[in-house]
Amino acid sequence: MTRKPRELVSPPPTLPSREDILAFIAREREAMSRAGNTGKIGKREIARAFGVKGADKIGLKRLLAELESEGSLERRGKRLTRPGVLPAVVLADIVGRDHDGELIAAPAEWDADELGPPPRIRISAPRRPKPGEPLPGVGDRALVRAEPDRDAGPNDPPYAGRVVKLLSKARARIMGVLRIAANGVAHIEPVEKKQAGRELAIAAEDRGDAKDGDLVSVDLVGKTRLGAPRARVRETLGSLATEKAISMIALRVHGIPDEFRAEAIAEAEAAKPARLEAHREAYREDWRELPLVTIDPPDAKDHDDAVFAEPDTAPDNDGGHIVTVAIADVAYYVRPHSALDKDALERGNSVYFPDRVVPMLPERISNDLCSLKPHEDRPALAVRMRITDKGHKLDHTFHRVMMRSKAKLNYAQAQEALDGRPDEICAPLMSSVLEPLFRAYKSADQARELRAPLELELPERKILLKADGTVDRIVVPPRLSTHRLIEEFMILANVAAAEVLEENRQQLIYRAHDEPSREKVAALSEFLSTIGVKLAKGQVLRPSHFNVILARVRGKEHENIVNEIILRTQAQAEYTHENYGHFGLNLRRYAHFTSPIRRYADLVVHRALIRALSFGPGAMPDISAGELAEVAARISGAERRAMAAERETIDRLIATHLAAQIGARFPARISGVTRVGLFVRLLDTGADGFIPAATLGREYFRYDEAGHALTSGSGESFRLGDIIEARLVEATPIAGALRFEVASGARRSTPTKSGRLSGRGRVERAKQKRR
């Protein structure tokens, strides 16, 4: 039987029309979204807006019911909205990325049968994420503030949105390795440390096309009869049967793109080398006769900075120097909004693993056209700085040039030459290049000493691999004067870039480092008081205050723990369009300018300089402060993502290396203390592991938060920075997890009343110092 269509009653003259009500709801919803307001629009709000009072409210209620009945309105609780229109804040799943690398979300709760396909939401990055704040990624669920995107094209997402609150990370979707036994029984071995030792059951029908040894992404779908979690493969990410398998895990877990889009590759391959032709590039100066040199690690494949120094003969700078820093002109090849630019922004920076590099730009750009190879013409942006004999910078000028590197040197090679042992490459450069560079550095180093940046002792370990991708050995490269020379000249150039852009009122992205929070400083002060060291309060905090403390404990028993805690007291550096200085370097303004091949922030600064100084093509386009803030947030997030991936890859490599040494003893330093146990770092390899508190002994150990220690009733104590002997109990290579216990018979680092170690503890520390 056919239903007779419902007769629609025309509203009385005192009520708004249907069109007025629908237009009002749409207008108010959009206004609320723009203002960040999540309030409701219901019968009361509509009555107030149209002046409906008294008995007319009954008619309004009937009219709204009719609009609902005919499908023109949808009720969500007490809120009224247009059907198919997203509310101001919506629960959404981040489902992928578009061609520009932007995250795309869709509403989590959507009746596709009734409303059609769910509308897509383009997610903007947070303008200034808080330290430690998780950034959204594909697979996450979040509360999203959404509004119609008026600039969207016909194929673009109709909504633009911003994450209000991240509700769950995609890591709830577990990544692991599929292991299939000879009898056909399979399980998933998770790759995350927190999941180490946990196995997930998986039935044959839930494996998809995954094979034994494949890295897979799985969803938990229930439990087995024995109560074990059961998984289903959602995506197969690749085989681990390769020499680069360990770094591939980090790439997949963190969603780091390692393949360029075809459009970007095509742009890179089509790029032509820059030529110095007056009628085409009048803005570029010819500096090809200037003997600039590159000084890099011996295994560097791209060279984006070159240096030169000479005496300043100006009468106002007796004994001073002219320092020149030339940086590869990446902006000439990578233009805003190009495919190369979009891929570079998505990556944010190059990522460095022991077995591979995931570059920000294709090799045609990074290792060829932009790499400052010796004896080849290369375009560059250069800064010429005059410094006094005490290292104070008098002035600087920027230039867009064509240069030709005189030589490619490595740090050790240059150091050998400066120490009086030049090789055949360095010998001809001694008087003209290397000695003037070193004299200028000695002057700059005096200014650095007066500036007093934070002086933390943080030795860096380097993993050397065999041909098969396994660990050969782990070394701590020596810290050379040539390292410091390049670092100091790069800092001078970065400061000059920030200064000239501010002088020209040009927007830029700063490299900023906030001062430590009051809470962290208070905790540090409380700890220092336990070892008889005072941190002055009620004054403007400067790095020099920390340096005084570090100098006071240098070479003493508390040196390691004080270095650790002062490091943890520091804020995290970030990229931002707002300048709040760089606390660690003790600089008022600082911008990354010197590595545009591997950092997107530097490319932005190059474009800003080209625009501010009218240097020709490749300039920064018009961009709002909000858009620049989003770029800064994205590349800050990419940097943290890269750091986590690099750290986890090293952990997995070392865990694989140590897996055959179960039961072995290692000298270790306590690197963290929690209620549940100790984090330790092995002194020879730098490997990190965990000792559960339950394995420390028969006594109960109390957690002393202020003292960063676990202490028993008898006074035995394990404290941050202590040296102990740790026995390896378990290694989970795929997760990079190591579990230790305090070696039996090893004397614990137990302080006496004077706070000094007694007996075996002193002997062990003395032995360690000799190592």
VOGU-3710 file (C-alpha; in Angstrom, 3 decimals, decimal comma):
1> mtrkprelvs> 0,000/0,000/0,000  1,292/3,419/-0,888  1,521/6,003/1,822  -0,247/9,268/1,188  2,227/12,155/1,197  2,013/14,258/4,327  0,375/17,613/3,808  2,744/20,464/4,739  1,122/23,303/6,630  2,193/26,852/5,773
11> ppptlpsred> 3,489/28,642/8,889  1,522/31,479/10,336  2,870/34,966/9,528  4,410/35,288/13,030  6,733/32,311/12,453  9,871/32,259/10,314  9,712/30,373/7,018  11,352/27,028/6,491  14,018/28,693/4,328  14,725/31,274/7,060
21> ilafiarere> 15,176/28,568/9,694  17,484/26,446/7,539  19,533/29,492/6,509  19,789/30,614/10,159  21,012/27,191/11,325  23,611/26,985/8,553  24,818/30,560/9,215  25,048/30,104/12,979  26,762/26,735/12,691  29,472/28,210/10,454
31> amsragntgk> 29,929/31,221/12,750  30,278/28,947/15,764  32,836/26,823/13,966  34,953/29,822/13,029  34,822/31,117/16,596  35,648/27,727/18,073  32,293/27,582/19,839  30,643/24,195/20,332  27,317/25,494/21,639  23,974/24,135/20,481
41> igkreiaraf> 21,337/25,504/18,138  17,926/24,311/19,292  14,326/25,457/19,533  15,149/28,047/22,222  17,906/29,669/20,149  15,707/29,781/17,037  12,800/31,293/18,979  15,065/33,958/20,452  16,569/34,812/17,062  13,183/35,297/15,375
51> gvkgadkigl> 11,372/36,800/18,362  8,925/33,888/18,696  7,093/34,164/22,018  4,154/32,746/23,922  1,720/30,479/22,088  3,683/30,855/18,860  6,358/28,580/20,327  3,921/25,670/19,878  3,706/26,445/16,174  7,520/26,688/15,967
61> krllaelese> 7,865/23,291/17,643  5,421/21,779/15,099  7,311/23,393/12,201  10,660/22,045/13,398  9,110/18,578/13,739  7,901/18,793/10,140  11,377/19,819/8,943  12,809/16,797/10,749  10,133/14,529/9,313  10,777/15,618/5,735
71> gslerrgkrl> 14,532/15,220/6,221  15,474/18,911/6,049  16,721/18,915/9,642  18,494/16,371/11,802  18,340/16,231/15,601  21,458/15,294/17,555  20,396/15,378/21,204  19,030/18,878/21,704  20,981/20,217/18,741  19,446/20,795/15,327
81> trpgvlpavv> 21,558/20,725/12,188  21,264/20,254/8,467  21,490/16,567/7,465  24,857/15,660/6,058  26,390/18,789/7,573  29,129/18,278/10,128  28,793/19,805/13,575  31,369/22,349/14,756  33,289/19,626/16,602  33,148/16,093/15,245
91> ladivgrdhd> 34,608/12,761/16,282  36,735/11,800/13,289  39,174/9,169/12,095  42,253/10,284/10,189  42,084/8,068/7,141  44,979/9,154/4,903  46,812/11,973/3,179  46,079/13,904/0,013  48,559/14,573/-2,818  49,950/17,550/-0,879
101> geliaapaew> 50,692/15,428/2,174  47,855/16,965/4,215  46,062/14,658/6,629  42,492/13,756/5,658  39,838/12,793/8,211  36,262/11,493/8,015  33,543/11,477/10,685  33,732/8,311/12,789  29,958/7,994/13,123  28,208/8,375/9,774
111> dadelgpppr> 25,207/6,630/8,219  26,457/6,202/4,675  23,303/4,338/3,587  21,117/7,317/4,467  23,476/10,257/3,992  25,824/9,049/1,294  29,644/9,018/1,478  31,056/10,789/4,563  32,457/14,262/3,901  36,246/14,578/4,049
121> irisaprrpk> 38,036/17,016/6,347  41,471/18,447/5,568  43,382/18,589/8,871  45,702/21,521/9,560  48,763/21,001/11,757  48,781/22,674/15,211  50,358/26,114/15,163  52,548/25,518/18,185  52,381/22,032/19,665  53,276/21,735/23,312
131> pgeplpgvgd> 56,472/19,838/24,159  55,683/16,158/24,178  52,250/16,723/22,634  51,394/13,816/20,291  50,807/14,934/16,721  47,992/13,374/14,679  48,756/10,731/12,098  46,999/8,307/9,796  44,832/5,890/11,765  44,325/8,189/14,761
141> ralvraepdr> 40,935/9,121/16,204  40,406/12,685/17,370  37,951/15,419/18,176  38,137/17,795/15,222  36,821/21,335/14,956  35,536/21,537/11,391  34,211/24,314/9,190  33,253/24,526/5,513  36,273/25,312/3,338  35,170/28,142/1,074
151> dagpndppya> 38,333/27,832/-1,046  37,921/24,101/-1,703  37,826/23,002/-5,318  35,344/20,456/-6,687  37,676/17,543/-5,865  38,993/18,922/-2,575  37,718/18,048/0,902  34,701/20,299/1,587  35,782/20,879/5,202  38,896/22,266/6,862
161> grvvkllska> 39,582/21,206/10,423  41,954/21,271/13,342  42,477/18,588/15,974  41,050/19,694/19,310  41,989/16,535/21,201  43,760/13,388/20,100  41,757/10,511/21,553  43,749/7,497/20,437  46,930/6,980/18,493  47,172/4,595/15,578
171> rarimgvlri> 49,633/2,597/17,657  46,573/0,962/19,201  46,729/-0,714/15,829  49,739/-2,869/16,567  52,685/-3,326/14,238  54,567/-6,568/14,416  56,307/-9,340/12,562  54,381/-12,414/11,440  56,036/-15,608/12,642  54,802/-18,946/11,258
181> aangvahiep> 56,088/-22,121/12,905  56,787/-25,368/11,058  53,428/-26,762/12,216  51,609/-23,792/10,670  50,765/-22,096/13,974  51,394/-18,366/13,699  51,729/-15,396/15,999  52,551/-11,706/15,786  55,695/-10,428/17,493  55,091/-6,707/18,290
191> vekkqagrel> 57,832/-4,228/17,352  57,181/-1,749/20,191  59,231/-1,869/23,383  56,121/-1,604/25,540  54,770/-4,722/23,826  58,060/-6,649/24,033  57,576/-10,284/25,010  53,867/-10,230/24,170  52,605/-12,569/21,471  49,363/-12,171/19,548
201> aiaaedrgda> 47,614/-15,190/18,113  46,536/-15,056/14,487  44,449/-17,539/12,562  45,283/-18,562/8,998  42,209/-16,784/7,626  43,288/-13,523/9,309  46,750/-13,326/7,716  45,704/-12,028/4,313  48,638/-12,286/1,904  51,270/-11,818/4,639
211> kdgdlvsvdl> 54,136/-14,303/4,736  56,503/-15,453/7,455  58,844/-12,597/8,410  56,643/-9,823/6,996  56,131/-6,589/8,901  52,374/-6,179/9,318  49,852/-3,823/10,855  47,169/-5,688/12,814  43,927/-4,984/14,613  42,952/-6,792/17,794
221> vgktrlgapr> 39,733/-8,701/17,080  39,147/-10,664/20,262  40,699/-13,420/22,315  41,479/-17,089/21,868  39,986/-19,816/24,053  43,008/-19,513/26,332  42,513/-15,761/26,687  45,417/-14,686/24,456  44,754/-11,621/22,247  43,843/-12,455/18,685
231> arvretlgsl> 44,908/-10,289/15,755  43,942/-9,764/12,129  46,324/-8,393/9,516  45,179/-5,015/8,280  48,145/-4,207/6,049  51,327/-5,955/4,921  54,198/-3,464/5,013  57,103/-5,456/3,605  59,499/-8,319/4,193  62,160/-8,101/6,890
241> atekaismia> 64,449/-10,460/4,996  66,666/-7,589/3,831  69,802/-5,929/5,173  67,844/-2,696/5,726  64,991/-4,370/7,577  65,647/-2,724/10,950  65,377/0,834/9,649  62,333/-0,148/7,585  60,506/-0,943/10,827  61,102/2,598/12,086
251> lrvhgipdef> 59,981/4,089/8,775  56,726/2,160/8,818  56,002/2,587/12,524  56,438/6,356/12,343  54,893/6,836/8,912  58,035/8,384/7,385  57,741/8,520/3,591  60,742/6,930/1,866  59,652/7,128/-1,764  59,203/10,321/-3,755
261> raeaiaeaea> 56,160/10,808/-5,906  56,627/10,482/-9,633  55,961/14,193/-10,130  58,778/15,135/-7,741  61,227/12,748/-9,405  60,280/14,145/-12,808  60,901/17,710/-11,616  64,266/16,753/-10,180  65,395/14,940/-13,328  64,266/17,833/-15,528
271> akparleahr> 66,148/20,438/-13,496  68,955/22,203/-15,362  72,176/23,355/-13,649  72,206/27,049/-12,803  74,355/29,115/-15,158  75,962/32,473/-14,598  74,592/34,434/-17,554  74,261/38,187/-17,146  71,095/38,504/-19,208  69,351/35,790/-17,222
281> eayredwrel> 70,766/36,004/-13,703  71,943/39,540/-13,066  71,201/39,048/-9,371  73,926/36,392/-8,994  77,528/37,428/-8,296  80,552/35,557/-9,588  82,504/34,174/-6,608  84,134/31,268/-8,397  87,660/32,477/-7,664  87,085/32,640/-3,906
291> plvtidppda> 88,798/29,557/-2,357  85,833/28,244/-0,368  86,173/24,696/1,015  83,736/22,157/2,459  84,552/20,329/5,716  82,232/17,417/6,503  82,180/13,864/7,924  84,135/11,436/5,719  80,972/9,558/4,678  78,938/12,661/3,738
301> kdhddavfae> 77,264/12,440/0,328  75,844/15,959/0,172  77,792/19,113/0,956  75,634/22,159/1,570  78,040/24,550/3,345  81,449/25,949/2,448  83,664/28,355/4,395  86,481/30,829/3,879  88,197/33,423/6,074  90,695/36,199/5,505
311> pdtapdndgg> 92,140/39,128/7,484  90,011/42,268/7,514  92,133/45,152/6,243  89,563/47,837/7,103  90,963/50,495/9,473  88,049/50,087/11,883  88,806/46,390/12,498  92,465/45,991/13,400  93,296/42,308/13,785  89,799/41,312/12,700
321> hivtvaiadv> 88,591/38,807/10,116  86,130/38,443/7,266  84,341/35,097/7,516  82,376/33,876/4,503  79,812/31,074/4,716  78,266/29,881/1,427  75,192/27,626/1,468  73,749/25,620/-1,419  71,013/27,562/-3,232  68,298/24,915/-2,921
331> ayyvrphsal> 65,559/27,530/-3,392  66,684/27,985/-7,003  65,657/24,392/-7,782  62,833/23,758/-5,293  60,139/26,360/-5,922  57,139/26,982/-3,627  54,114/24,725/-4,240  56,023/22,486/-6,667  55,921/18,699/-6,341  59,464/18,792/-4,936
341> dkdalergns> 58,371/21,354/-2,368  55,325/19,348/-1,302  57,396/16,205/-0,783  60,051/18,158/1,124  57,472/19,694/3,445  55,887/16,307/4,089  59,285/14,894/5,101  60,396/18,008/6,961  64,000/16,846/7,144  66,326/14,064/6,111
351> vyfpdrvvpm> 66,386/11,046/8,425  69,710/9,377/9,189  69,943/5,676/10,044  73,145/3,659/10,428  72,284/1,706/7,265  70,651/4,361/5,088  69,619/7,979/4,698  66,054/8,951/3,846  66,671/12,315/2,160  64,346/15,294/2,188
361> lperisndlc> 65,052/15,837/-1,520  65,770/13,413/-4,395  69,428/12,577/-5,000  69,457/14,503/-8,279  68,984/17,635/-6,145  70,664/16,743/-2,830  73,719/14,812/-4,044  74,208/16,451/-7,427  72,861/19,862/-8,412  72,935/21,361/-4,911
371> slkphedrpa> 75,942/19,542/-3,475  78,954/21,880/-3,347  81,305/19,525/-5,157  84,914/20,620/-5,599  85,871/22,343/-8,854  82,269/22,513/-10,098  80,073/25,608/-10,468  77,309/25,674/-7,884  74,727/28,372/-7,027  74,758/29,491/-3,409
381> lavrmritdk> 73,448/32,004/-0,913  76,401/33,453/0,985  76,912/35,672/3,981  80,074/37,707/4,505  80,625/38,631/8,160  83,201/40,952/9,674  84,297/39,932/13,153  86,763/41,591/15,513  89,891/39,988/16,932  87,717/39,104/19,966
391> ghkldhtfhr> 85,074/37,457/17,775  82,377/40,128/17,983  80,405/40,454/14,730  80,530/44,016/13,395  78,280/43,629/10,354  77,279/41,239/7,612  76,048/41,218/4,011  74,171/38,550/2,067  74,828/37,644/-1,571  73,419/35,281/-4,167
401> vmmrskakln> 76,451/33,854/-5,912  77,987/31,293/-8,189  80,815/29,528/-6,377  83,324/26,777/-7,042  84,591/24,793/-4,049  88,373/24,581/-3,877  88,448/21,276/-1,976  86,344/18,664/-0,172  87,835/18,002/3,263  86,736/15,906/6,219
411> yaqaqealdg> 87,039/16,900/9,874  89,908/14,564/10,767  91,831/15,465/7,615  91,552/19,200/8,311  92,473/18,641/11,973  95,577/16,703/10,985  96,612/19,594/8,745  96,086/22,178/11,483  98,116/19,966/13,832  101,062/20,158/11,427
421> rpdeicaplm> 100,456/17,005/9,359  98,814/18,151/6,111  98,226/15,621/3,331  98,611/16,305/-0,387  95,187/17,955/-0,573  95,608/20,200/2,464  99,250/21,198/1,990  98,585/23,744/-0,800  95,705/25,233/1,247  97,507/25,818/4,523
431> ssvleplfra> 98,496/29,478/4,282  95,653/30,632/2,031  92,680/28,767/3,513  93,147/26,584/6,589  95,337/28,802/8,774  93,167/31,932/8,226  90,078/29,827/8,998  91,571/28,629/12,269  92,691/32,127/13,302  89,179/33,439/12,672
441> yksadqarel> 87,736/30,545/14,664  89,995/31,279/17,648  88,639/34,831/17,656  85,031/33,633/17,328  85,625/31,162/20,154  86,489/34,044/22,494  83,093/35,609/21,818  81,476/32,248/22,385  83,141/31,952/25,779  81,771/35,375/26,741
451> raplelelpe> 78,308/34,449/25,445  78,460/31,323/27,653  76,063/28,895/25,942  75,014/25,769/27,807  77,996/23,388/28,156  76,649/19,858/28,559  78,939/16,864/28,082  76,968/14,694/25,652  79,259/12,267/23,791  77,703/10,845/20,620
461> rkillkadgt> 78,173/7,218/19,674  78,306/6,026/16,091  77,360/2,519/14,949  79,554/0,996/12,261  77,929/-1,819/10,284  79,200/-4,846/8,439  78,295/-5,506/4,813  75,306/-7,611/5,884  73,811/-4,731/7,909  74,717/-6,120/11,343
471> vdrivvpprl> 76,696/-4,208/13,955  80,457/-4,306/13,566  81,396/-1,959/16,417  80,269/1,165/18,225  82,643/4,100/18,513  82,658/7,529/20,110  84,220/9,855/17,509  86,653/12,357/19,005  85,497/15,948/19,386  87,843/17,995/17,185
481> sthrlieefm> 88,579/21,702/16,855  87,458/21,468/13,223  83,995/20,357/14,419  83,810/23,426/16,647  85,109/25,672/13,864  82,312/24,717/11,486  79,675/24,818/14,233  80,669/28,318/15,339  80,680/29,714/11,809  77,293/28,126/11,114
491> ilanvaaaev> 75,885/29,709/14,297  77,213/33,113/13,222  75,564/32,686/9,797  72,256/31,589/11,325  72,190/34,632/13,606  72,969/36,927/10,671  70,079/35,428/8,678  67,602/36,049/11,498  68,882/39,620/11,962  68,648/40,639/8,310
501> leenrqqliy> 65,136/39,211/7,968  63,966/41,081/11,061  65,573/44,271/9,750  63,624/43,858/6,504  60,377/43,027/8,359  60,209/39,684/6,602  58,368/36,742/8,130  60,547/33,753/8,934  60,719/30,530/10,902  62,949/30,773/13,964
511> rahdepsrek> 64,810/27,984/15,683  63,737/28,673/19,250  64,596/27,105/22,576  62,619/28,207/25,609  64,105/28,503/29,049  63,349/25,668/31,508  59,982/25,723/33,241  59,744/26,842/36,847  58,618/23,377/37,881  61,690/21,728/36,363
521> vaalseflst> 64,038/24,323/37,830  62,460/23,858/41,258  62,929/20,083/40,999  66,554/20,567/39,945  67,159/22,959/42,831  65,678/20,450/45,258  67,943/17,716/43,967  71,073/19,878/43,996  70,428/20,727/47,632  70,801/17,026/48,482
531> igvklakgqv> 74,409/17,073/47,224  75,295/20,426/48,739  74,983/22,518/45,592  72,792/25,607/45,427  70,995/27,030/42,418  70,347/30,707/43,007  66,668/31,629/42,875  64,788/34,813/42,132  66,975/35,891/39,216  66,841/35,784/35,438
541> lrpshfnvil> 67,969/32,278/34,537  70,837/31,999/32,059  72,864/29,077/30,701  75,851/30,358/32,673  74,060/29,439/35,923  73,984/25,811/34,787  77,573/26,012/33,552  78,776/27,072/37,001  77,147/23,987/38,498  78,542/21,705/35,782
551> arvrgkehen> 82,045/23,091/36,338  81,716/22,599/40,090  80,963/18,867/39,767  83,280/18,136/36,826  85,541/15,207/37,634  83,673/14,466/40,871  81,336/11,664/41,840  78,151/13,589/41,036  79,232/14,697/37,544  77,157/12,145/35,629
561> ivneiilrtq> 73,928/12,576/37,541  74,123/16,387/37,459  74,678/16,346/33,680  71,695/13,998/33,262  69,334/16,070/35,385  70,359/19,418/33,899  69,769/17,938/30,447  66,273/16,797/31,490  65,560/20,215/32,915  65,892/21,834/29,490
571> aqaeytheny> 62,943/22,553/27,210  62,812/21,072/23,718  63,951/23,250/20,831  61,387/23,816/18,072  60,607/25,716/14,912  58,227/28,630/15,354  57,154/31,814/13,585  57,350/33,612/16,951  60,741/34,569/18,345  61,421/33,793/21,980
581> ghfglnlrry> 65,164/33,289/21,646  67,443/30,301/21,967  68,182/29,622/25,626  70,781/26,876/25,106  72,888/28,991/22,737  72,152/32,143/24,743  71,036/34,030/21,639  68,203/36,523/21,289  67,369/35,483/17,728  68,337/32,425/15,762
591> ahftspirry> 67,168/30,838/12,490  68,357/27,741/10,652  69,917/28,864/7,368  72,846/26,528/6,769  71,337/23,144/5,750  68,541/23,574/3,185  69,369/20,231/1,557  68,283/18,353/4,677  65,990/20,745/6,639  62,841/22,395/5,322
601> adlvvhrali> 63,158/25,214/7,878  66,387/26,356/6,201  64,691/26,339/2,798  61,980/28,642/4,182  64,660/31,013/5,510  66,407/31,008/2,105  63,152/31,935/0,397  62,576/34,700/2,923  66,064/36,108/2,251  65,528/35,995/-1,514
611> ralsfgpgam> 62,288/37,926/-1,093  63,627/40,440/1,421  66,771/41,212/-0,586  65,212/40,990/-4,096  67,525/38,172/-5,126  65,399/36,874/-8,012  63,414/33,640/-8,458  62,582/31,215/-5,662  61,351/33,853/-3,218  58,847/33,157/-0,476
621> pdisagelae> 55,274/33,686/-1,724  52,675/35,659/0,201  51,898/33,686/3,343  49,919/34,524/6,475  51,309/34,218/9,974  48,865/31,382/10,605  50,072/29,417/7,562  53,698/29,943/8,569  52,874/28,760/12,086  51,383/25,576/10,645
631> vaarisgaer> 54,518/24,961/8,557  56,638/25,434/11,673  54,453/22,998/13,612  54,638/20,390/10,860  58,417/20,464/10,575  58,825/20,459/14,370  56,684/17,320/14,445  58,697/15,802/11,588  61,904/16,480/13,502  60,605/14,707/16,609
641> ramaaereti> 59,381/11,850/14,418  62,823/11,495/12,845  64,595/11,578/16,206  62,347/8,827/17,566  62,848/6,684/14,458  66,631/7,106/14,553  66,785/6,288/18,278  64,578/3,193/17,953  66,603/1,896/15,003  69,808/2,137/17,020
651> drliathlaa> 68,079/0,324/19,910  67,012/-2,513/17,583  70,450/-2,826/16,009  72,181/-3,005/19,385  69,596/-5,443/20,784  70,214/-7,676/17,769  73,960/-7,359/18,366  73,630/-8,328/22,047  71,037/-11,101/21,639  73,778/-13,751/21,497
661> qigarfpari> 75,286/-12,517/24,773  72,553/-13,473/27,257  74,138/-13,846/30,681  77,042/-11,516/29,922  77,930/-8,729/32,354  78,358/-5,105/31,342  79,354/-1,922/33,177  76,325/0,372/33,063  75,187/3,735/34,292  71,723/4,262/35,754
671> sgvtrvglfv> 70,056/6,650/33,308  66,582/6,748/34,842  64,841/5,855/38,079  61,126/5,083/38,403  58,896/3,358/40,933  58,940/0,159/38,925  62,661/-0,072/38,228  65,867/1,327/36,783  66,744/2,355/33,258  70,389/1,678/32,514
681> rlldtgadgf> 72,773/2,593/29,701  75,740/0,348/28,931  78,990/2,260/29,018  80,650/0,597/26,037  77,797/0,481/23,521  75,365/3,078/24,852  72,580/0,457/24,730  69,550/1,219/26,885  67,803/-1,386/29,015  65,590/-1,882/32,052
691> ipaatlgrey> 66,017/-3,532/35,466  62,669/-4,272/37,200  62,562/-3,155/40,827  61,358/-6,639/41,831  64,748/-8,092/40,839  66,857/-5,705/42,947  66,763/-7,847/46,076  64,636/-9,257/48,847  64,110/-5,887/50,487  61,471/-3,369/49,452
701> frydeaghal> 62,957/-0,373/47,635  61,266/2,987/48,176  61,176/5,521/45,345  62,826/8,823/46,267  61,590/11,207/43,566  63,598/14,225/44,723  66,787/12,171/45,048  66,210/10,221/41,814  66,851/6,985/43,686  65,426/3,657/44,829
711> tsgsgesfrl> 66,416/3,086/48,477  65,914/0,065/50,731  65,269/0,027/54,469  68,885/-0,915/55,126  70,120/2,131/53,236  71,170/0,467/49,985  70,468/2,820/47,127  70,393/2,874/43,356  70,655/6,454/42,169  70,571/8,202/38,828
721> gdiiearlve> 74,129/8,364/37,487  75,486/5,451/39,563  77,766/2,904/37,912  76,659/-0,703/38,337  77,394/-4,066/36,774  74,382/-5,325/34,839  73,740/-8,878/33,619  71,775/-9,287/30,385  68,711/-11,448/31,014  66,604/-11,016/27,888
731> atpiagalrf> 66,893/-9,373/24,464  64,016/-8,740/22,065  65,743/-7,482/18,893  62,611/-6,702/16,893  61,443/-4,314/19,644  64,907/-3,076/20,582  64,244/-4,091/24,205  66,868/-5,296/26,677  66,192/-6,534/30,208  68,939/-6,696/32,799
741> evasgarrst> 69,423/-7,480/36,443  72,068/-6,281/38,862  74,879/-8,823/38,568  75,096/-11,065/41,611  78,093/-10,265/43,778  78,422/-6,807/42,264  78,625/-4,139/44,939  75,846/-1,595/44,582  76,670/2,091/44,589  75,739/2,670/48,216
751> ptksgrlsgr> 76,477/6,160/49,558  78,024/6,536/53,008  76,878/9,313/55,322  79,320/11,630/53,619  77,663/10,869/50,305  80,797/9,222/48,898  80,959/5,657/47,624  82,612/3,131/49,864  84,455/-0,126/49,304  83,884/-1,883/45,986
761> grverakqkr> 81,759/0,983/44,689  84,784/3,293/44,702  86,967/0,655/43,062  84,432/0,045/40,269  84,139/3,751/39,538  87,935/4,117/39,469  88,151/1,270/36,976  85,503/2,902/34,835  87,389/6,194/34,764  90,445/4,398/33,416
771> r> 88,334/2,885/30,641
//
